[in-house]
Amino acid sequence: MTTLVTSSPETTELRFPTGFRWGTATAAYQIEGAATEDGRTPSIWDTFSHTPGKVHHGDTGDIAADHYHRMPEDVALMRRLGVTDYRFSIAWPRVQPTGRGPAVQKGLDFYRRLCDELREAGIRPVATLYHWDLPQELEDTGGWPRRETAARFAEYAALTAAGLGDRVATWTTLNEPWCAAFLGYGNGVHAPGRTNDADALRAAHHLNLAHGWAVQALRTTLPNAAEVSLTLNLHALRPLTSAAGDLDAVRRIDAVANRIFLDPVFHGRLPDDLVRDTAGITDWSFVQDGDLAVTSAPIDSLGINYYSPTVVAAGASESPSPWAGAQSHVRFLPAPGPRTAMDWPVDAEGLYELLTRLRDELPGLPLLVTENGAAYDDYADPSGNVRDPERISYLHSHLTAVHRAIEAGVDVRGYFLWSLLDNFEWAYGYNKRFGIVHVDFATQRRTPKDSATWYGRTIARNAVDKP
Ligand code: FCB
């Protein structure tokens, strides 16, 4: 790629490559609301959020940020920011209610209108097919631990590509399959809330398979120029010390959090050590001949979601855990430094470490930072302003890390800030605000925060200040 990255000692700014993609990201269940409109059926997140005790304060996505009805206003906000790209997700139960049968035109029409509105604003649509809202019917017949769900997903991908292929240029199959498998079926803090390590591992494999079959379906349906991608929340892992036990803790978590996806998707294999470490949980006989050829269907780019690093050491932690047995060998420690409202450490170095690792492990593969951002306890002050200097500082340090990675030869093509709007933050409900636009959920009033102004200026300059 032609890079024009400048950071010579004389300049005071870090300039990004020409054509760098600047975006914001959201997900359907977190912003759309309109949960029962136009034929949409419940997803596992509707069921889960309506189950007492699962989500903070009993919050649900029934109304969320009401984006389904306010979409033009939200696109206008992005036009003012000057973003080049917008990453959103398509609600499976809106397009193919119950996860079977033909596409519902009204469901597709919402996303067609969104894409038209975006194109009119000069913003490229980047669509994710699965951001965790599995139709409840497919969970009732077994969910992701069942192989059939992967086949259903490929069919949904084909239907959606047929309906929107003329409008969407970049397609992401899955968002963070680690969370879907291990938080959904391992420790149960996410929908559908099951707690079974064997099911979590089966789910991970079937998500990989769903990805591979969907890539095949997308390639058949979409124009050749379409970009097909996958988004992973790879874990930036650090050993507490360089002692052998701590290094082995890193290896174990790397296997069950990172290589469980990277190896099948990019190398057509399962990590040997993962199979060995999990032998007491499963014999992996659900992996059938030919599956790993499917999971490794070539893709055009990889999306990385990054928020904070993970420090591990030899030891043991509590169950139920999302680590499929590794928790009896691994202790998790707080990384030092300041924290966001999620209690996540602010540490941009982890993003640099991940990006350079991928440069070395997957040479030639374009990368996108598909999520990065921070929650803080924002509020509108009496004059109506939302001051969020910590978020600006978080974004600045992470963009500086991205720039440094590009200078180190990593092919990062774009950055998508999580998130455009305050929204339904899964098990935390509306208690955690990640938006650069504040949402008053009582009135649905949108107020750009100071970070929105800062991000708009960053995009216009295609640069950030040198730290
Ligand atoms: C990621 C999710 C996204 C959002 C951020 C904070 O794991 O993909 O939906 O909740 O975390």
Residues whose N, C-alpha, C, O or C-beta is under 5 A from the ligand:
A	BS01	FCB	A27 E176
